[in-house]
Amino acid sequence: MMSTTSDLRSLSDQELLSRLEENRHELFTLRFRHATGQLENTSRLGSLRREIARMTTLLREREIAAAEALEAHANG
């Protein structure tokens, strides 16, 4: 199931971390199946990698925004 960035933005941090962990586990499984020649739909590997990248980017954006808000609050 491919998620759009807007769908991911609507999730809480905890939900996002949970989905990220699930996707990383699925990617591990798909890589193993690909290495053993049991994977037919190899395009899923790429789409899953991109979705993981979207999630990590979004989490990092939130982390930076929180740090900037904390710094702004501390400075004034």
GROMACS elastic network, one bead per residue, 0.5 to 0.9 nm:
[ bonds ]
;  ai    aj funct       b0    kb
    1    48     6  0.89987   500
    2    47     6  0.75487   500
    2    48     6  0.78057   500
    2    51     6  0.72045   500
    3     6     6  0.81551   500
    3     7     6  0.60756   500
    3     8     6  0.66446   500
    3    51     6  0.71263   500
    4     7     6  0.51666   500
    4     8     6  0.63965   500
    4     9     6  0.87393   500
    4    51     6  0.83765   500
    4    54     6  0.88332   500
    5     8     6  0.50317   500
    5     9     6  0.61359   500
    5    10     6  0.88134   500
    5    51     6  0.86933   500
    5    54     6  0.69392   500
    5    55     6  0.82732   500
    5    58     6  0.84874   500
    6     9     6  0.50239   500
    6    10     6  0.65262   500
    7    10     6  0.54486   500
    7    11     6  0.71164   500
    8    11     6  0.54465   500
    8    12     6  0.86166   500
    8    16     6  0.70908   500
    8    54     6  0.82941   500
    8    55     6  0.71571   500
    8    58     6  0.80322   500
    9    12     6  0.78554   500
    9    16     6  0.86746   500
    9    55     6  0.89093   500
    9    58     6  0.73508   500
   11    14     6  0.79849   500
   11    15     6  0.58372   500
   11    16     6  0.59603   500
   12    15     6  0.52040   500
   12    16     6  0.61006   500
   12    17     6  0.85987   500
   13    16     6  0.50550   500
   13    17     6  0.61270   500
   13    18     6  0.85726   500
   13    59     6  0.72611   500
   13    62     6  0.86107   500
   14    17     6  0.51177   500
   14    18     6  0.61499   500
   14    19     6  0.86793   500
   15    18     6  0.50427   500
   15    19     6  0.62049   500
   15    20     6  0.84962   500
   16    19     6  0.51840   500
   16    20     6  0.60244   500
   16    21     6  0.86223   500
   16    55     6  0.69145   500
   16    56     6  0.89703   500
   16    58     6  0.89387   500
   16    59     6  0.78741   500
   17    21     6  0.61906   500
   17    22     6  0.86668   500
   17    55     6  0.81599   500
   17    56     6  0.88140   500
   17    59     6  0.83142   500
   18    21     6  0.52305   500
   18    22     6  0.63482   500
   18    23     6  0.87256   500
   19    22     6  0.50077   500
   19    23     6  0.60916   500
   19    24     6  0.85350   500
   19    52     6  0.89599   500
   19    55     6  0.85482   500
   20    23     6  0.51342   500
   20    24     6  0.61237   500
   20    25     6  0.86121   500
   20    51     6  0.86165   500
   20    52     6  0.62641   500
   20    55     6  0.65948   500
   20    56     6  0.78490   500
   21    24     6  0.51170   500
   21    25     6  0.62351   500
   21    26     6  0.86566   500
   22    25     6  0.51641   500
   22    26     6  0.62154   500
   22    27     6  0.86337   500
   23    27     6  0.60285   500
   23    28     6  0.85402   500
   23    48     6  0.69237   500
   23    49     6  0.85312   500
   23    51     6  0.81543   500
   23    52     6  0.67506   500
   24    27     6  0.50251   500
   24    28     6  0.62190   500
   24    29     6  0.86828   500
   24    48     6  0.83801   500
   24    49     6  0.84951   500
   24    52     6  0.72549   500
   25    28     6  0.50988   500
   25    29     6  0.63128   500
   25    30     6  0.86876   500
   26    29     6  0.50330   500
   26    30     6  0.61019   500
   26    31     6  0.85409   500
   26    48     6  0.83174   500
   27    30     6  0.50384   500
   27    31     6  0.60393   500
   27    32     6  0.85359   500
   27    44     6  0.87696   500
   27    45     6  0.66366   500
   27    48     6  0.66862   500
   27    49     6  0.74535   500
   28    31     6  0.51863   500
   28    32     6  0.62670   500
   28    33     6  0.87247   500
   29    32     6  0.51599   500
   29    33     6  0.62413   500
   29    34     6  0.85813   500
   30    33     6  0.50363   500
   30    34     6  0.59850   500
   30    35     6  0.85221   500
   30    39     6  0.70370   500
   30    42     6  0.83861   500
   30    44     6  0.82341   500
   30    45     6  0.68156   500
   31    35     6  0.61110   500
   31    36     6  0.86530   500
   31    39     6  0.84550   500
   31    45     6  0.74539   500
   32    35     6  0.51301   500
   32    36     6  0.63387   500
   32    37     6  0.86817   500
   32    38     6  0.85991   500
   32    39     6  0.87060   500
   33    36     6  0.51835   500
   33    37     6  0.61489   500
   33    39     6  0.52676   500
   34    37     6  0.50780   500
   34    38     6  0.58238   500
   34    40     6  0.79588   500
   34    42     6  0.74088   500
   35    38     6  0.76970   500
   35    39     6  0.81893   500
   36    39     6  0.78759   500
   37    40     6  0.80326   500
   39    42     6  0.64198   500
   40    43     6  0.88922   500
   41    44     6  0.60691   500
   41    45     6  0.81607   500
   42    45     6  0.56263   500
   42    46     6  0.76061   500
   43    46     6  0.55042   500
   43    47     6  0.65159   500
   43    48     6  0.86831   500
   44    47     6  0.51451   500
   44    48     6  0.59045   500
   44    49     6  0.84480   500
   45    48     6  0.52901   500
   45    49     6  0.62049   500
   45    50     6  0.87633   500
   46    49     6  0.50956   500
   46    50     6  0.62667   500
   46    51     6  0.86730   500
   47    50     6  0.51385   500
   47    51     6  0.62286   500
   47    52     6  0.86790   500
   48    51     6  0.50443   500
   48    52     6  0.61717   500
   48    53     6  0.85711   500
   49    52     6  0.51298   500
   49    53     6  0.62188   500
   49    54     6  0.87241   500
   50    54     6  0.62117   500
   50    55     6  0.87069   500
   51    54     6  0.50015   500
   51    55     6  0.63022   500
   51    56     6  0.87220   500
   52    55     6  0.51372   500
   52    56     6  0.62332   500
   52    57     6  0.85349   500
   53    56     6  0.52075   500
   53    57     6  0.60165   500
   53    58     6  0.85115   500
   54    57     6  0.51573   500
   54    58     6  0.61258   500
   54    59     6  0.86463   500
   55    58     6  0.51193   500
   55    59     6  0.61724   500
   55    60     6  0.85758   500
   56    59     6  0.50859   500
   56    60     6  0.61167   500
   56    61     6  0.85891   500
   57    60     6  0.50761   500
   57    61     6  0.61420   500
   57    62     6  0.86726   500
   58    61     6  0.50253   500
   58    62     6  0.62847   500
   58    63     6  0.86064   500
   59    62     6  0.51569   500
   59    63     6  0.61815   500
   59    64     6  0.87203   500
   60    64     6  0.61485   500
   60    65     6  0.85287   500
   61    64     6  0.51910   500
   61    65     6  0.61270   500
   61    66     6  0.85973   500
   62    65     6  0.50477   500
   62    66     6  0.60966   500
   62    67     6  0.85839   500
   63    66     6  0.52178   500
   63    67     6  0.62619   500
   63    68     6  0.86856   500
   64    67     6  0.50923   500
   64    68     6  0.61218   500
   64    69     6  0.85608   500
   65    68     6  0.51018   500
   65    69     6  0.61074   500
   65    70     6  0.85733   500
   66    69     6  0.50953   500
   66    70     6  0.61478   500
   66    71     6  0.85877   500
   67    70     6  0.50827   500
   67    71     6  0.61201   500
   67    72     6  0.85709   500
   68    71     6  0.50213   500
   68    72     6  0.60424   500
   68    73     6  0.84932   500
   69    72     6  0.50840   500
   69    73     6  0.61050   500
   69    74     6  0.85692   500
   70    73     6  0.51099   500
   70    74     6  0.61607   500
   70    75     6  0.86700   500
   71    74     6  0.50450   500
   71    75     6  0.61419   500
   71    76     6  0.86417   500
   72    75     6  0.51811   500
   72    76     6  0.61955   500
   73    76     6  0.55344   500
